[in-house]
Amino acid sequence: MENQNRNRQKFIIDLETLNRYNAEGCPACGRKFALGETVVAACGAWEGGSKIVHENEAVWDRQSSSYVERRCYAARRAKSE
């Protein structure tokens, strides 16, 4: 079940998605997206809920069953320790 939820939030950038999100780029790293890259919907330290980020900029959080931006995830873990 967890793997199924994880895969639903992961997809490959197609031309329509590229045109929609590339103007602002990846909110996690600032780089532009490229056609065919794997991205995920992740929450982070930004306003407005989940956003599309590069897959390598996100971590799967088992507790929330969602992707979390890497730096945000590290900050959450540091607070809980």
N, C-alpha and C positions, 0 to 999 in steps of 0.2 A: 504494500500500500504506500509506504514512504517513497519508494522508488517511482511509483506512478505520479505522486504529487510533485516530486522533484522534476520529472521529465516534462510535466505540463507547463512549468515555468521557464523552460529552456527552449530556445528556438534559434534558427539561423536567419541572419539578416537578408531579407530579399529587397528588391528595388523599391517597393512601396514603403517599407519600414525605413530603409536607408534615407529616402527623400524626406520622410516625416521627422526623423530624429537627428540627422547629421548636422543640421544647422547649429544646434546647441552642443552636440557631441556627448560623450559619456560623462555623466555627472561625477563618477567616482575617480576617473583618471584624467579627464579633459581631452583625451584623444578622440578623433573622429572614428566613426564606424566604417567598416569596409564590407563590401558585398560578400556574402558567404561566411562571415564570422559568426561564432556562436555567442549568443547573449542570453541574459536571464533578467527576469523582473525581480528587482531587489529593493528592500527598504534601506534607508540610510539616514544620515544626519541632515538631510534636506527636508524641506516642507513639501507637503502634497502627496505623501504615500509612496508607493513603489514606483520605481523608474527603471528603464532599460539600461543595463550596464554590461560591460564585457564580462564573460564568464569567469575569467581569471581574477577579476576584481571583487568577486562575491564568494561567500562561504555559505554552505547549506547549514541551517540551524535546525537541529532535530526537534527542539522544544517547540518552536513556532511552526515547524514544517514549511519554512520559507527560506529564500535566500536573503542574506544580509550583506551589505557592503562591507568589505574586509576591515577597514579602519573602524567602522562603527561596531562591528562584531568584537574586535580586539578591545575597544573601550568598554563594552558591556561586560566582557570577561574580567577585565581589570577591576571593575567596580564590584563584581560579585566575589572576588577573592579577598 
